Structures are given as structure tokens and as C-alpha cells.
Amino acid sequence: KLEQHTERRGVIYSPSWPLNYPPAVNCSWYIQGDRGDVITIRTSHFLVVGNE
């Protein structure tokens, strides 16, 4: 499912957040700005877990 947001700021959540990440899901975000824009990505929590 592709979602497009055009707001100047926002929040990106993982699928099923705040529950556990679903198995076998590949999630990507494409973030695009106009020429001269500054894009800042700030995280408060970032957890990477290996294959189990």
C-alpha cells in the first residue's frame, strides 16, 4: 500500500506500531524535497533485530 503525504513535517511509524513489527515485512520510505530544501530525520527510538 502506497501512501503519499505532502505535509512539510510529519511522523513516520513502522507497520503495526506500537506493536511488534510483523514478520516478513519489508518497509521503505521515499522522502523527497525540492531543490534547496533541507531534510532532517530525527529518531527517538531505533531498534534493529537480526533474523531469528
Secondary structure, DSSP 4 states (H G I P E B T S, - for coil): -------SS-----TTTTSPPPTT----------TT-------S--------
